């Protein structure tokens, strides 16, 4: 008998199906928490499978834990918990957020290209201005994805439809992703959309040819601070930076200097260096920056609950059958 501990809002139909599985006991904890908290020891020591946002602060008491399904795509908040050494497997919610994040990316490209902020400011002041900067279009421009996971693949699909050229910077060849969760009809499951694939040793060449750079890699020990002064200076002055992934992928001082000195045209930032961002932070003040409060992919989306429970249900069945899991995070990625 395996015990499943669930600490997220419930989707009743799937919950009932899980309860009906043989040799499984389902236990519900309190609803999702935003910070790790201490859970009863007797509850933890009997748990084999955990579905949560944040593992409990006393997670080391989970002596029989075999697998964690995270509620989020990001997993940087568990890197210090030493799960690889304990041989605890981790899967995330990659794929759940691809559709809304891709729509955010495309909307930011349009808003930045047509200077929507400037038009709204004109509207508020009753200014009639038909300047050429408000009339530009996306077709024929080049968007580059640093990383080509789910959010990049769905954004690439939308961009391809709009007539943009797709460049990708990747550590290896682009492959199909049979063990990743994908909303049916979305993304680039076979990896056929990019026009050019750049290896990491050609990073500067990749950056220098872009109109938009979309950061699309997870935050871990190998990617933290991967974008610094050299990378930002490599972007053309006409280019825009979009970060729907994680704020600390970019070195904060370098980003502030780049925006202040106009090394490139501007940015759309949905992930940040502090939560919430302080109201006096200089990033709020740049006229060429759109700041959104980490809502490009959100647990408040009307489709989020259905999708994340779909991943969990599929993975429970895979786990019980000793089959490969969807969205499994590698041991290398989990190493702090």
ZIVEN-V988074 format. One record per residue. N is the residue number from 1. OMEGA is omega in whole degrees, -180 to 180 (* if undefined). Layout:
BEGIN
n;omega
N;OMEGA
N;OMEGA
END
This chain:
BEGIN
n;omega
1;178
2;179
3;176
4;177
5;-175
6;-178
7;178
8;175
9;-169
10;166
11;-168
12;-177
13;-179
14;177
15;-180
16;178
17;178
18;180
19;-178
20;180
21;178
22;175
23;179
24;173
25;-177
26;180
27;179
28;174
29;176
30;179
31;-174
32;178
33;-179
34;179
35;176
36;178
37;-179
38;179
39;180
40;-177
41;-177
42;177
43;-175
44;-173
45;180
46;-175
47;176
48;-177
49;-176
50;176
51;-171
52;169
53;177
54;172
55;-179
56;180
57;179
58;-177
59;-179
60;177
61;179
62;-173
63;-177
64;-178
65;-180
66;-173
67;175
68;169
69;179
70;177
71;-174
72;171
73;179
74;179
75;-179
76;-179
77;179
78;-174
79;-178
80;-173
81;169
82;180
83;178
84;-179
85;-180
86;179
87;175
88;180
89;-179
90;171
91;-178
92;-176
93;177
94;-180
95;179
96;-173
97;-172
98;-177
99;-179
100;179
101;178
102;178
103;175
104;-179
105;-179
106;179
107;178
108;177
109;180
110;-178
111;179
112;-178
113;-179
114;179
115;-180
116;178
117;179
118;179
119;179
120;176
121;176
122;179
123;-178
124;-180
125;180
126;-178
127;177
128;-176
129;-178
130;-177
131;-177
132;-178
133;177
134;-172
135;180
136;-179
137;-176
138;-173
139;179
140;179
141;-176
142;175
143;180
144;179
145;174
146;-170
147;-176
148;173
149;-172
150;-177
151;178
152;-176
153;178
154;175
155;178
156;179
157;179
158;-179
159;179
160;178
161;-180
162;175
163;177
164;173
165;-173
166;173
167;-178
168;172
169;-173
170;178
171;-178
172;180
173;179
174;-176
175;170
176;-172
177;-174
178;-177
179;174
180;180
181;179
182;174
183;-177
184;178
185;-178
186;171
187;-179
188;-172
189;-179
190;177
191;-175
192;-172
193;-175
194;175
195;179
196;174
197;-180
198;171
199;-175
200;-180
201;176
202;-177
203;-176
204;176
205;177
206;-176
207;-174
208;-176
209;-171
210;165
211;176
212;171
213;177
214;176
215;-172
216;178
217;175
218;176
219;174
220;-175
221;-178
222;-175
223;180
224;179
225;-176
226;179
227;180
228;-177
229;-177
230;-179
231;-179
232;178
233;180
234;179
235;175
236;-180
237;-180
238;-169
239;175
240;179
241;176
242;178
243;172
244;-172
245;178
246;-178
247;-175
248;168
249;180
250;174
251;-172
252;-180
253;180
254;179
255;180
256;179
257;-178
258;180
259;180
260;-177
261;176
262;175
263;175
264;-166
265;-178
266;-174
267;168
268;-173
269;177
270;177
271;-161
272;-177
273;176
274;180
275;-6
276;175
277;180
278;-178
279;179
280;179
281;-175
282;-179
283;178
284;-167
285;-176
286;-179
287;-179
288;180
289;170
290;180
291;174
292;-170
293;178
294;-179
295;-179
296;170
297;-167
298;175
299;176
300;175
301;-179
302;-178
303;-172
304;-175
305;180
306;-176
307;-176
308;175
309;175
310;176
311;-176
312;180
313;179
314;-177
315;176
316;179
317;177
318;-177
319;-178
320;179
321;-178
322;178
323;176
324;-178
325;172
326;172
327;179
328;179
329;-175
330;177
331;178
332;179
333;-178
334;-179
335;-177
336;*
END
